[in-house]
Amino acid sequence: MRAFLIGVIVGIVLAFLFVYVGGGKFLKKMGKEAIEIGEQLEGYEKVVKEKLPFPKR
């Protein structure tokens, strides 16, 4: 029980520190990068589907 409470307290403190030091900006940046990577992967997927002889669904 003690370890659980310590874990909860540490989690709350870490969440507060993340928000305090600019976590929102970090998440925005990571979100934009994830979107760009997703678009690149869609391009690769299209090329692979066109080039490989898999049966069409």
FIKOLZA-1660 file (N, C-alpha, C; in steps of 0.1 Angstrom, whole numbers, plus 5000, padded with zeros to 4 digits):
% residues 57
   i   px   py   pz ch aa at
   1 5008 4988 5000  A  M  N
   1 5000 5000 5000  A  M CA
   1 5009 5012 5000  A  M  C
   2 5020 5012 5007  A  R  N
   2 5029 5023 5008  A  R CA
   2 5035 5026 4995  A  R  C
   3 5039 5016 4988  A  A  N
   3 5045 5018 4974  A  A CA
   3 5035 5024 4965  A  A  C
   4 5023 5020 4966  A  F  N
   4 5012 5025 4957  A  F CA
   4 5011 5040 4960  A  F  C
   5 5010 5044 4972  A  L  N
   5 5008 5059 4975  A  L CA
   5 5020 5067 4971  A  L  C
   6 5032 5061 4973  A  I  N
   6 5044 5068 4968  A  I CA
   6 5044 5070 4953  A  I  C
   7 5039 5059 4946  A  G  N
   7 5038 5060 4932  A  G CA
   7 5028 5071 4927  A  G  C
   8 5017 5072 4934  A  V  N
   8 5007 5082 4931  A  V CA
   8 5013 5096 4933  A  V  C
   9 5019 5098 4944  A  I  N
   9 5025 5111 4947  A  I CA
   9 5036 5115 4937  A  I  C
  10 5045 5105 4934  A  V  N
  10 5055 5108 4924  A  V CA
  10 5049 5111 4910  A  V  C
  11 5038 5104 4906  A  G  N
  11 5032 5106 4894  A  G CA
  11 5026 5120 4893  A  G  C
  12 5019 5125 4904  A  I  N
  12 5014 5138 4905  A  I CA
  12 5024 5149 4904  A  I  C
  13 5035 5147 4911  A  V  N
  13 5046 5156 4910  A  V CA
  13 5052 5157 4896  A  V  C
  14 5054 5146 4890  A  L  N
  14 5060 5146 4876  A  L CA
  14 5050 5152 4866  A  L  C
  15 5037 5150 4868  A  A  N
  15 5028 5156 4859  A  A CA
  15 5028 5171 4861  A  A  C
  16 5029 5176 4873  A  F  N
  16 5029 5190 4876  A  F CA
  16 5042 5196 4870  A  F  C
  17 5053 5190 4871  A  L  N
  17 5066 5195 4866  A  L CA
  17 5065 5195 4851  A  L  C
  18 5059 5185 4844  A  F  N
  18 5058 5185 4830  A  F CA
  18 5050 5197 4825  A  F  C
  19 5039 5200 4832  A  V  N
  19 5031 5211 4828  A  V CA
  19 5038 5224 4831  A  V  C
  20 5045 5225 4842  A  Y  N
  20 5052 5237 4846  A  Y CA
  20 5063 5241 4837  A  Y  C
  21 5071 5231 4831  A  V  N
  21 5082 5235 4823  A  V CA
  21 5079 5235 4808  A  V  C
  22 5066 5236 4805  A  G  N
  22 5063 5237 4791  A  G CA
  22 5059 5225 4783  A  G  C
  23 5052 5216 4790  A  G  N
  23 5048 5203 4784  A  G CA
  23 5039 5205 4772  A  G  C
  24 5031 5215 4772  A  G  N
  24 5021 5218 4761  A  G CA
  24 5028 5220 4748  A  G  C
  25 5039 5228 4749  A  K  N
  25 5046 5231 4737  A  K CA
  25 5053 5219 4731  A  K  C
  26 5058 5211 4740  A  F  N
  26 5065 5198 4736  A  F CA
  26 5055 5189 4729  A  F  C
  27 5043 5188 4735  A  L  N
  27 5033 5179 4729  A  L CA
  27 5028 5184 4716  A  L  C
  28 5027 5197 4714  A  K  N
  28 5024 5203 4701  A  K CA
  28 5034 5199 4691  A  K  C
  29 5047 5201 4694  A  K  N
  29 5058 5198 4685  A  K CA
  29 5058 5184 4681  A  K  C
  30 5056 5175 4691  A  M  N
  30 5056 5160 4688  A  M CA
  30 5044 5156 4680  A  M  C
  31 5033 5163 4682  A  G  N
  31 5021 5160 4674  A  G CA
  31 5023 5164 4659  A  G  C
  32 5029 5175 4657  A  K  N
  32 5031 5180 4643  A  K CA
  32 5041 5170 4636  A  K  C
  33 5051 5166 4643  A  E  N
  33 5061 5157 4638  A  E CA
  33 5054 5143 4635  A  E  C
  34 5046 5139 4644  A  A  N
  34 5039 5126 4642  A  A CA
  34 5030 5126 4629  A  A  C
  35 5024 5138 4627  A  I  N
  35 5015 5139 4615  A  I CA
  35 5024 5139 4602  A  I  C
  36 5035 5146 4603  A  E  N
  36 5044 5145 4591  A  E CA
  36 5049 5131 4588  A  E  C
  37 5053 5124 4599  A  I  N
  37 5058 5110 4597  A  I CA
  37 5046 5101 4592  A  I  C
  38 5034 5103 4596  A  G  N
  38 5023 5096 4592  A  G CA
  38 5020 5098 4577  A  G  C
  39 5022 5111 4572  A  E  N
  39 5020 5114 4558  A  E CA
  39 5031 5107 4550  A  E  C
  40 5043 5107 4555  A  Q  N
  40 5054 5100 4547  A  Q CA
  40 5051 5085 4546  A  Q  C
  41 5046 5079 4557  A  L  N
  41 5043 5065 4557  A  L CA
  41 5032 5062 4548  A  L  C
  42 5022 5070 4546  A  E  N
  42 5012 5068 4537  A  E CA
  42 5017 5068 4523  A  E  C
  43 5027 5077 4520  A  G  N
  43 5033 5077 4507  A  G CA
  43 5040 5064 4504  A  G  C
  44 5048 5059 4514  A  Y  N
  44 5055 5046 4512  A  Y CA
  44 5045 5035 4510  A  Y  C
  45 5034 5035 4518  A  E  N
  45 5024 5025 4517  A  E CA
  45 5018 5024 4502  A  E  C
  46 5016 5036 4497  A  K  N
  46 5010 5037 4483  A  K CA
  46 5020 5031 4473  A  K  C
  47 5033 5034 4475  A  V  N
  47 5043 5029 4466  A  V CA
  47 5044 5014 4467  A  V  C
  48 5044 5009 4479  A  V  N
  48 5045 4994 4481  A  V CA
  48 5033 4987 4475  A  V  C
  49 5021 4993 4477  A  K  N
  49 5009 4986 4472  A  K CA
  49 5009 4986 4456  A  K  C
  50 5015 4996 4450  A  E  N
  50 5016 4997 4436  A  E CA
  50 5026 4987 4430  A  E  C
  51 5037 4986 4437  A  K  N
  51 5049 4978 4432  A  K CA
  51 5048 4963 4435  A  K  C
  52 5043 4959 4446  A  L  N
  52 5043 4945 4450  A  L CA
  52 5030 4938 4444  A  L  C
  53 5032 4926 4440  A  P  N
  53 5021 4918 4434  A  P CA
  53 5011 4911 4443  A  P  C
  54 5007 4918 4453  A  F  N
  54 4997 4913 4462  A  F CA
  54 4983 4913 4456  A  F  C
  55 4975 4904 4459  A  P  N
  55 4961 4904 4453  A  P CA
  55 4953 4916 4458  A  P  C
  56 4945 4922 4450  A  K  N
  56 4937 4934 4454  A  K CA
  56 4926 4929 4463  A  K  C
  57 4922 4937 4473  A  R  N
  57 4911 4934 4482  A  R CA
  57 4899 4941 4478  A  R  C
% end
